[in-house]
Amino acid sequence: MCVPAPDMTFSDNASTVTLFTLSGFDEMMEHRATFFSLTLLCYCVIILVNVALILTIVLDENLHEPMYIFLCNLCISGLFGTTGFYPKFLLDLLSDLQVISYAGCLIQSFVIYSSTCGDFVILAVMAYDRYVAICRPLEYHSVMTRQRVAWLVSYPWLSTFCLITVIIILTSKLKSCGSHIEKLYCANWSIVKLSCTSTTANNISGYIGMLFYTGHILFIVCSYVYLIRSCLKSIEDKGKFMQTCMPHLLSLINVAGALLFDVFYSRYGSTDVSQNVQNFMAVQFLVIPPILNPLIYGLKLKQIRIQIFCTSKRKKKSLK
């Protein structure tokens, strides 16, 4: 996870840990059937809405524009991150023992947080696209060339993978003095807290990660300042802003709010609340953004809404 860890001192009690126990399940097992059904339904909805939006964009040539390609990238990122959580979570609900291997724990942490942190970069790319489209419309096609679009599509993945890989490698070098993770899944912060060796390098990499993603958030804010200034001058630009930028802004609030909530709750959250409430606090960023993002864009963007409506209409006719 892209947050710094607390400094810890060396200890002679360090041992090799091969398995972690996920203790967040303790209060859930009495109602495992209910949780399993709701989780499976939620995961199916996430797959359905994201795949539907991806296929709509891929199959309709009219939607092969930078804005929709970046939106497709956001949906793929959402599917990637949830794949790191839901299958393992569903299996744990069916099992009497909720454990995960050390390597599996690191991989799960990598998948979940590379996806979530990558969403910030994708949203920054989308903000840049909207800035060029509204503030520099005559230069849009000369700026957003195929080569640049390809680079902007790959940039979030490459930058995030590199940064999270470094963070995970540093975590893998730590010696653990415990094997109980008080969550439903593995998070880098949870692994680091079990260390009994120095975490200075983890702190430094965590702060670098925070600065990196904070820079992208500031870039998005600056882009919107220019966008709002531009839109105030023209009724046409105001319409463009409401049509294409409002979904982006809602997605940013959705992703940023969910992730920041997880970061601050994992560090400063009270342990007096029930385990079930703590579990919800820990997984809400894996539930809310992946569902809401495609719904926000699917309902708000006119071209996508029309295409989905036309596709469903053709299917009804074919069934008749």
C-alpha positions as CSV (number, residue, x, y, z in Angstrom):
1,M,0.0,0.0,0.0
2,C,1.3,3.5,-0.8
3,V,1.6,4.7,2.8
4,P,4.6,4.9,5.0
5,A,5.2,2.5,7.9
6,P,6.1,3.3,11.5
7,D,9.8,2.9,12.4
8,M,10.6,-0.3,14.3
9,T,13.7,-1.5,16.1
10,F,15.6,-4.7,15.6
11,S,14.7,-7.8,17.5
12,D,16.3,-11.2,18.0
13,N,12.9,-12.8,17.8
14,A,12.5,-12.6,14.1
15,S,11.4,-15.8,12.4
16,T,10.6,-17.0,9.0
17,V,6.8,-16.7,8.4
18,T,5.4,-18.9,5.6
19,L,1.7,-18.5,6.3
20,F,-0.5,-15.6,7.5
21,T,-3.8,-16.0,9.3
22,L,-6.5,-13.5,8.3
23,S,-8.3,-12.9,11.6
24,G,-10.8,-10.5,10.2
25,F,-13.1,-13.4,9.5
26,D,-13.6,-14.3,13.2
27,E,-17.1,-12.7,13.6
28,M,-18.3,-13.5,10.0
29,M,-18.3,-17.2,10.0
30,E,-21.6,-17.6,11.8
31,H,-23.3,-15.9,8.9
32,R,-20.9,-17.1,6.2
33,A,-23.8,-18.2,3.8
34,T,-25.2,-14.7,3.8
35,F,-21.9,-13.0,3.3
36,F,-21.0,-15.4,0.6
37,S,-24.2,-14.7,-1.3
38,L,-23.9,-10.9,-1.0
39,T,-20.2,-11.0,-2.0
40,L,-20.8,-13.2,-5.0
41,L,-23.7,-10.9,-6.1
42,C,-21.5,-7.9,-5.7
43,Y,-18.6,-9.4,-7.6
44,C,-21.0,-10.5,-10.4
45,V,-22.4,-6.9,-10.6
46,I,-18.8,-5.5,-10.8
47,I,-17.9,-7.8,-13.6
48,L,-21.2,-7.2,-15.4
49,V,-21.1,-3.4,-15.4
50,N,-17.4,-3.1,-16.2
51,V,-17.4,-5.7,-18.9
52,A,-20.5,-4.2,-20.4
53,L,-18.9,-0.7,-20.6
54,I,-15.6,-2.1,-22.0
55,L,-17.4,-4.1,-24.7
56,T,-19.6,-1.1,-25.6
57,I,-16.5,1.0,-26.2
58,V,-14.5,-1.7,-28.0
59,L,-17.3,-2.8,-30.3
60,D,-18.5,0.7,-31.3
61,E,-16.1,2.5,-33.6
62,N,-17.7,5.8,-32.8
63,L,-16.4,5.4,-29.3
64,H,-12.8,4.9,-30.3
65,E,-11.8,8.3,-29.0
66,P,-9.2,9.1,-26.3
67,M,-11.8,9.9,-23.7
68,Y,-13.5,6.5,-24.0
69,I,-10.3,4.6,-24.4
70,F,-9.1,6.1,-21.0
71,L,-12.5,5.2,-19.5
72,C,-12.0,1.6,-20.8
73,N,-8.6,1.6,-19.1
74,L,-10.3,2.7,-15.8
75,C,-12.7,-0.2,-16.0
76,I,-9.9,-2.7,-16.7
77,S,-8.1,-1.4,-13.7
78,G,-11.2,-1.9,-11.5
79,L,-11.6,-5.5,-12.7
80,F,-7.9,-6.2,-12.1
81,G,-8.0,-4.9,-8.5
82,T,-11.2,-6.8,-7.6
83,T,-9.8,-10.0,-9.0
84,G,-7.1,-9.8,-6.4
85,F,-9.7,-9.7,-3.6
86,Y,-13.0,-11.4,-4.4
87,P,-12.0,-14.9,-5.5
88,K,-9.8,-15.4,-2.4
89,F,-12.4,-13.9,-0.1
90,L,-15.1,-16.2,-1.4
91,L,-12.9,-19.2,-1.0
92,D,-12.1,-18.1,2.6
93,L,-15.8,-17.9,3.4
94,L,-16.2,-21.5,2.4
95,S,-13.1,-22.7,4.3
96,D,-12.7,-23.4,8.0
97,L,-9.2,-22.0,8.0
98,Q,-8.5,-18.5,6.5
99,V,-4.8,-18.5,5.7
100,I,-2.6,-17.2,2.9
101,S,1.0,-18.0,2.0
102,Y,3.6,-15.3,2.4
103,A,4.1,-15.0,-1.3
104,G,0.4,-15.0,-1.9
105,C,0.0,-12.2,0.6
106,L,2.5,-10.1,-1.2
107,I,0.9,-10.8,-4.6
108,Q,-2.6,-9.9,-3.3
109,S,-1.3,-6.7,-1.8
110,F,0.5,-5.8,-5.1
111,V,-2.7,-6.5,-7.2
112,I,-5.1,-4.6,-5.0
113,Y,-3.0,-1.5,-4.4
114,S,-1.5,-1.2,-7.8
115,S,-5.0,-1.1,-9.2
116,T,-6.3,1.4,-6.7
117,C,-3.3,3.7,-6.8
118,G,-3.3,3.3,-10.6
119,D,-6.8,4.7,-10.7
120,F,-5.4,8.1,-9.6
121,V,-3.0,8.1,-12.5
122,I,-5.7,7.1,-15.0
123,L,-8.0,9.9,-13.6
124,A,-5.1,12.4,-14.0
125,V,-4.7,11.3,-17.7
126,M,-8.4,11.7,-18.2
127,A,-8.2,15.2,-16.7
128,Y,-5.4,16.1,-19.1
129,D,-7.6,14.8,-22.0
130,R,-10.5,17.0,-20.9
131,Y,-8.2,20.0,-20.5
132,V,-6.9,19.7,-24.0
133,A,-10.4,19.1,-25.5
134,I,-12.1,22.1,-23.8
135,C,-9.2,24.6,-23.4
136,R,-7.3,23.9,-26.6
137,P,-10.0,22.4,-29.0
138,L,-8.3,23.4,-32.2
139,E,-5.1,21.6,-31.2
140,Y,-6.8,18.5,-29.8
141,H,-6.2,16.1,-32.6
142,S,-2.6,17.3,-33.2
143,V,-1.9,16.8,-29.4
144,M,-3.8,13.6,-28.8
145,T,-2.1,11.5,-31.5
146,R,-2.2,7.7,-31.6
147,Q,1.3,7.6,-30.2
148,R,0.5,9.9,-27.3
149,V,-2.8,8.1,-26.6
150,A,-0.9,4.8,-26.5
151,W,1.7,6.3,-24.1
152,L,-1.1,7.7,-21.9
153,V,-2.8,4.4,-21.7
154,S,0.4,2.5,-20.7
155,Y,1.8,5.2,-18.4
156,P,-0.6,4.5,-15.4
157,W,0.2,0.8,-15.5
158,L,4.0,1.1,-16.0
159,S,4.5,3.9,-13.3
160,T,2.2,2.2,-10.7
161,F,3.7,-1.3,-11.3
162,C,7.2,0.0,-10.9
163,L,6.5,1.9,-7.7
164,I,4.3,-0.8,-6.0
165,T,6.9,-3.4,-7.1
166,V,9.7,-1.5,-5.2
167,I,7.4,-1.2,-2.2
168,I,6.5,-4.9,-2.2
169,I,10.2,-6.0,-2.7
170,L,11.2,-3.8,0.3
171,T,8.4,-5.4,2.4
172,S,9.6,-8.9,1.4
173,K,13.0,-8.2,2.9
174,L,11.5,-7.6,6.3
175,K,11.6,-10.2,9.1
176,S,8.2,-10.9,10.6
177,C,7.5,-11.5,14.3
178,G,3.8,-12.3,13.8
179,S,1.5,-14.1,11.5
180,H,-1.9,-12.6,12.3
181,I,-3.3,-10.0,9.9
182,E,-6.4,-8.3,11.3
183,K,-8.0,-7.9,7.9
184,L,-10.0,-9.8,5.3
185,Y,-7.1,-9.5,2.9
186,C,-3.4,-8.7,2.8
187,A,-2.3,-5.1,2.7
188,N,1.3,-3.9,2.6
189,W,0.7,-1.8,5.8
190,S,-0.5,-4.9,7.7
191,I,2.6,-6.9,6.7
192,V,5.0,-4.1,7.6
193,K,3.3,-3.7,11.1
194,L,4.3,-7.3,11.9
195,S,8.0,-6.6,11.2
196,C,10.5,-6.6,14.1
197,T,13.3,-5.1,12.0
198,S,13.9,-1.5,10.8
199,T,11.3,-0.2,8.4
200,T,13.2,3.0,7.4
201,A,13.4,2.0,3.7
202,N,9.7,1.2,3.7
203,N,9.0,4.6,5.2
204,I,11.0,6.4,2.5
205,S,9.3,4.4,-0.3
206,G,5.9,5.0,1.2
207,Y,6.5,8.8,1.4
208,I,7.7,8.8,-2.2
209,G,4.5,6.9,-3.2
210,M,2.4,9.4,-1.3
211,L,4.2,12.4,-3.0
212,F,3.8,10.7,-6.4
213,Y,0.1,10.3,-6.2
214,T,-0.5,13.6,-4.4
215,G,1.2,15.2,-7.4
216,H,-1.3,13.6,-9.7
217,I,-4.2,14.8,-7.5
218,L,-2.8,18.4,-7.6
219,F,-2.5,18.1,-11.4
220,I,-6.2,17.1,-11.6
221,V,-7.1,20.1,-9.4
222,C,-5.1,22.5,-11.5
223,S,-6.6,21.1,-14.7
224,Y,-10.1,21.7,-13.3
225,V,-9.3,25.2,-12.3
226,Y,-8.4,26.0,-15.9
227,L,-11.4,24.0,-17.2
228,I,-13.8,26.0,-14.9
229,R,-12.3,29.3,-16.0
230,S,-12.6,28.4,-19.6
231,C,-16.2,27.1,-19.2
232,L,-17.3,30.3,-17.6
233,K,-16.5,32.2,-20.8
234,S,-18.7,30.1,-23.1
235,I,-22.1,28.4,-22.8
236,E,-21.0,25.7,-25.2
237,D,-17.9,24.9,-23.1
238,K,-20.1,24.9,-20.0
239,G,-22.2,22.2,-21.7
240,K,-19.1,20.2,-22.5
241,F,-17.9,20.4,-18.9
242,M,-21.2,19.2,-17.5
243,Q,-21.4,16.4,-20.0
244,T,-17.9,15.0,-19.9
245,C,-16.2,16.4,-16.9
246,M,-18.8,15.9,-14.2
247,P,-18.6,12.1,-14.5
248,H,-14.8,12.4,-14.2
249,L,-15.1,14.6,-11.1
250,L,-17.6,12.2,-9.5
251,S,-15.2,9.3,-10.2
252,L,-12.3,11.2,-8.7
253,I,-14.3,11.9,-5.5
254,N,-15.4,8.3,-5.5
255,V,-11.9,6.8,-5.8
256,A,-10.1,9.4,-3.6
257,G,-12.7,9.3,-0.9
258,A,-12.7,5.5,-0.7
259,L,-8.9,5.1,-0.7
260,L,-8.2,8.0,1.7
261,F,-10.8,6.6,4.1
262,D,-9.0,3.2,4.0
263,V,-5.6,4.8,4.6
264,F,-6.6,6.9,7.5
265,Y,-8.9,4.2,9.1
266,S,-6.1,1.6,8.9
267,R,-3.7,3.9,10.6
268,Y,-5.9,5.9,13.1
269,G,-9.2,4.0,13.2
270,S,-10.6,2.9,16.5
271,T,-10.5,-0.7,17.5
272,D,-13.6,-0.3,19.8
273,V,-16.0,-0.8,16.9
274,S,-17.3,-4.3,16.0
275,Q,-15.2,-6.5,13.7
276,N,-17.9,-6.4,11.0
277,V,-17.8,-2.6,10.9
278,Q,-14.0,-2.7,10.7
279,N,-14.3,-5.2,7.8
280,F,-16.6,-2.9,5.9
281,M,-14.3,0.1,6.4
282,A,-11.4,-2.1,5.1
283,V,-13.1,-3.3,1.9
284,Q,-15.4,-0.4,0.9
285,F,-12.8,0.9,-1.6
286,L,-13.0,-2.5,-3.3
287,V,-16.8,-2.4,-3.5
288,I,-17.9,1.2,-4.2
289,P,-15.6,2.6,-6.9
290,P,-15.7,-0.5,-9.2
291,I,-19.5,-0.5,-9.2
292,L,-20.1,3.3,-9.3
293,N,-17.4,4.3,-11.9
294,P,-19.0,2.4,-14.9
295,L,-22.5,3.4,-13.7
296,I,-21.6,7.1,-13.5
297,Y,-20.1,7.1,-17.0
298,G,-22.7,4.8,-18.5
299,L,-25.6,6.9,-17.3
300,K,-24.0,10.4,-17.7
301,L,-22.2,10.2,-21.1
302,K,-24.7,10.5,-23.8
303,Q,-22.9,8.5,-26.5
304,I,-22.4,5.5,-24.2
305,R,-26.0,5.7,-23.0
306,I,-27.3,5.7,-26.5
307,Q,-25.1,2.8,-27.6
308,I,-26.1,0.7,-24.6
309,F,-29.8,1.5,-25.3
310,C,-29.4,0.6,-29.0
311,T,-27.6,-2.7,-28.2
312,S,-30.3,-3.8,-25.7
313,K,-33.0,-2.8,-28.2
314,R,-31.4,-5.0,-31.0
315,K,-31.2,-7.9,-28.6
316,K,-34.9,-7.6,-27.7
317,K,-35.8,-7.7,-31.5
318,S,-33.6,-10.7,-32.1
319,L,-35.3,-12.6,-29.3
320,K,-38.6,-11.9,-30.8
